[in-house]
Amino acid sequence: MAAGLGRGVRLRGTVWPGGDAEPFDATVVVDAAGHVACLGPDDEAGDLPVLGGPGCWIGPGIVDAHVHLAFGAVDECLPAGLVGVRDLGAPLAAARDWRRSSAGTVVAVAGPILTAPGGYPSQSWGADGFAEFVSSPDEARRAVHELCADGVDVVKLALEPGPDGWPVPGPDVVRAVVDAAHDAGRAVVAHALTADMVCRALDGGVDELAHTPTELLPGDVVERVAAAGVAVVSTLQTFFCGGDGTGAAANAAALHAAGVELRYGTDLGNAGTVPGVDPRELDRLAAAGLGRLGALRAATEASARAPGIRGRSGRLVVGEPAALVLLSADPIAEPEAWRAPLAVLADGLLHRN
């Protein structure tokens, strides 16, 4: 259970403050208000409780930019090292409850996924309130306005024909969704796994792709994604578990090489996913050309930039709120250390495992 910090806490070990900084031996002092008060040599002043020590590692907590909490549990996030998650598809009532009830973990929500009548995911896993149908630009604008009035942080749009030829929103509907969302100050995240659907998303002006596409993207489409400044959430491990990993991995490598920002996301609730930080997803990102340090950056500062996430920077900065983890080993060398964090601290709450 998470508890308050009392007078504060001192954490010792190898510290990675985020970004392109190299890890170094140091102490992080977090004050009673939950802010980083000191990051550097330990002056041992005061009598704050001490966590960690030689061999331990301290760094920013992870933000998972693509989860489905209906198939997990929000109270499992903070103990597992997740200081932020973004639910990209759920019944609206549940999404609002998660957003209000999280403690220590920022929860951003999309509510139901906008799709064509009978479209994905309404005929599969999302049959019970996970999808909202829009068949015209007017319906799209109405749906977006209502979702935003209900407090969603981001709008999710499905462009998924699937193997059975499910209907997908047409270009005019996509554009209407994007325009209405932008008018309301929200970004649009698109589920688009094929080259054609990625192009439809780009033509409509979407802000982010919810997955690395699984169909091999032609070079000109990769360049279009990069030129548009559209970021891509990884979700690579679940594709490998489902048999579509090869194409997704090749696309991730090509997108990264073209300068596209890749953000860590697991698609929790789908094949092969597990609650918490998944070191396999981090290794998939590393193998796409990011390297292990780059994968951590994708899971901290890059995923903290995902539309809807608030109050997280993915860095440890003196004077700013702390959202950090204490691990038993350096995860750059031993990614499995993420499986069992020793402690997680965020929003003035400390959870010790």
N, C-alpha and C positions, 0 to 999 in steps of 0.2 A: 504493500500500500504506500502511496506517495504521502509525504508529510512535509510540513513547512521547514524552513532552513534554520529557524532559531536565530542565533547571532551570525550565522554564515557557516561556510565550510571551506576547508583547504584540500585540494586534490594534487597529488604528486605522481609524476611519471614522465613518460615521453609525451610531449604536447605537439599536436598538429593544429595550428589555429585556423587552417582552411586556406583556400586559394592555392597559389603556387609556392607557398612557404614550405621550407623543409622542416620536418619534425626536429625537436630539440628537447633536451631534458630541462624541465621547469616545474613550477608550481602554479596552479590556477587558484586564486582566491575568489570565491563568490560571496558577496555580502548578503545581509539579511533580506534585502529587497530583491535578490535574485540577479544582480548585475555582476559582471566580471570586474572585480576591484583591483586585481593584480594578475599579471601574466609574465612570469620571468623567474629570476633567481628567488629562492625562498629565504626571506629575512627572519622567518620563524617568530615574528612578532605576534603577540596575542596567544590565546589558548583555544583557537577554533578546533573543532573535530577534524581529524585528518583521514582522508580516504586515499587508497592507492599506495604507490611506492615503486621500488625498482621493478622493472619488467612490465609495469602497467602503461596504458596508453590513454590519452585524453584528447578528444576532438569533438567537432560539431556533431550533433545528432543527425540522423538521416530523415529526409523527407521523401515519402513514397508518393509520386505524382499520379498514380493510377491504382486505386483499390476499389473493392466492392465490399463494404463493411457488412452488408446483409449476409455475407458468407464468412464473416469473421467476428470480431468483437472489439469495440472501440477501447474498452478498458485493458486490452492486451497490448495496445500500441506502445505506450510509454515504457513499460518494463522491458520491452523488446528493443528499445533504442530508437523508436520512431517519434520524433518531435513534431512531425507534421505529416498528414495524409490528405489525399484528395479523392473523395468518392465520386466516381464518374458513372453513376447510374444506379438509382434507387427510387423507390416510392417516396414522394415528397415528404410525407409525415415522418418517416424514418430518418430521412436526410436532415430535416430540421432538428429532430431530437439529438442526433449525433453532434450536430454543430453546437448545440447548447450545452451538452452534457460532458464534453471532453474536458479532461483535467491534465494539463501539461502537454498534451498533444493538440496542435492546431488541426482542426478538421474543416476542410473546404468541401463544398457539395455542389453537385450539378442537378440533383433531383432526377426526374425521369428523362430518358433519352428521347430526343425528337427524331422521328422517323416517318416514313410514308405509311399510310394505312396498310396494315398487314406486314410491315417491314420488320427487319431485325431491330431488337431482339424479341419482338412480341410473340413469335411462333416457336421460341426455344426457351432459354433460361429466364427471359424477362417477361414471361406471359402475365405475371400478376403485379401490374402497376409500375413496371420498370420502363415502360415506353409510353410516349404520348404522340398521337398521330397528327401530322400536319399535311394537308393535301393541296394547299394553295398558298400563295404569298400572304394573303390576308390571315389565314389560319396560322401561318408561321409567326407573323408579327404578334397576333393575339397571344399565342402560346408563350412566346418569349417575354412579353410584357407581364403576363401573369406569373411566370416563374420568377422573374426578377422582383416583382412586388412581394413574392413569397420568400425572398431572401436568399436565392441561390447565389453562389459565388462565381459560377462559370456556367456556360451553356454547352451541352454535349449534343452532337448531331451524328446520326448513324448513316453511313454510305456503304452498305454491306449487301450486295446481291446474293452472296452465299452460293452454295452448290445447287440450290433449288430455284434460283432466280427470284429471290424476294424483291419486292418493289423498293425503290430508293427515291429519296426526294430529288426532284428535278432541279436544274440549274437556277431557275427563278426562285424556287423555294429556298435553296441554299443561300442565295444572295439576300433574300428577305430575312432569314434567320440571322445572318451576320450583321446586316444593317440595323436590325432592331436591337440586337445584343449590344452592338457598339454604341447605339444611341442611349442605351441604359447603363453604359459604363462596364459592360461585361465582355469577356473574350469568348470565342467559340472554339471548342476542341472537337475535332472530327475523327470518327472511326472510319478509316479508309485504308484498306489493305491491298488494293490492286492499283495498277498504274492509272487506269481510267478514272477510278474514284479519287485518287490523289489529285489528278488534274481537275476534277470537278470541285474538290475542296479548295484548291488554289484559285480557280476561276472565281469562286464565291468569296474569296477573301478571308478564309478561316485563319486563326491565329496559331494553331498547334495541331499536331497529329497525335492521337491518343495511343498509337502503337507504331512501332517500326513496321512498314508494309511488308507483307510476306511474298508478294509477286515481285520478281526482280524488276527494278525500276530502270528504264533507259537512262542514259547519261543526261539527256536534256531535261528529263523530269527531276532528276537529282539536282541539277543546276537551278531549276525553277524553284524548288523548295528552298535552296540556299539563298537565291536572289530575293525571295519573298520574306526572308527572315523568320520562317516558320520553324519552330522547334519541334522535336520529335521525342515522345516518351518511349522508353526502350521496350519493355515487356518481352524480352528475348527468351528468357528461360521457359515461360509457358508455351511459346511456340515450339521450342525444341521438344518439350514434353508431348505436344500435340502433333509432331511430325512436320511442322512448317518452319523449322529453325534455320535451315540452310539458306533459304532466300532472305529471311529477315536479317541474318547475320551479315550476309553480303551487302544488303542495303544499308545496314548500320555502318559498316566500314566505309562505303561509298559516301554516305551522307556526312560522316565525320570528316572524311578527307576533303569534302567540298566546303567545310566550315559550318555545317549545320550543328546547332546545339542539341546534344542528346541529353535527356533527363532520365534519371532513374525512376522506374515504375515497374511493379510486378504483376499488375492485373489480379491482385488477390481475389480468390474465389474461383479461378479457372484452373485448368489442368496443371498439376505439379507445383502449385503455389503453396506457401506455408505462411502463417502469420509471422510478422516481424521482419527484420532485415534479412534478405536472402543473399548469402555470399556467392551463390551461383550466378545471380543476376549481375553482381558486381564483376565477376570474372568474365561474363559474356561481354560486358562493356569494355573491360580491359582488352579482351581479344579483338574487339572491333577497332583497335588502334589507340584507345585512350590510355592504355596502361593502367596499373592499379591505382596510382595516385590520381590519374584523370578520372577513373571510375568513381573514386570517392568525391571528387569535385562535382561530378554529374549527379551524385546522390545527396549533395549538401547544397552548395551555392546555386548550382544550375536548377535543381528541383525546387529550391526555395523561390526561384523566379517564376515557377509555373503559375499561370493565371489562377487567381482565387486564393493562393496561399498568402497568409498575412503574418506579420510578426516574426518572421524567420529570415536570417541572412545567410545561414550556412557557414558562418565564421565565428570565431571567438575574438571579440574586440573589447579592450578595456573601456569601461563606462557604458557598455551596451548590455541588454539582457542576455543571460546565459541560457543556451539550449545545447547541452553537451552530454557526452557519454564517457564513462570510465570502463575500459576493457582490460581483460587480463593479459593481453598480448597485442602487439602491433598488427592491425588488420591488413596493412599493406603486405606484410610477410605472411600472415596467417589469417586469411579472410574468415575462417570458421570462428574466430573470436567474437564475431557479431552474433553468434547463436546464443551467447549467454553473457550479456553485459553485467558488470559488477554493480554499476549504478547509472542512473539517468537523471539529469537535472534539467528542468525547464519551467518557465513561468513561476519561479520561486518555489517549486515543488521538487522534492528529492525522493526518488524511488531506489531503494537498495534491494538487490536480488540476493 
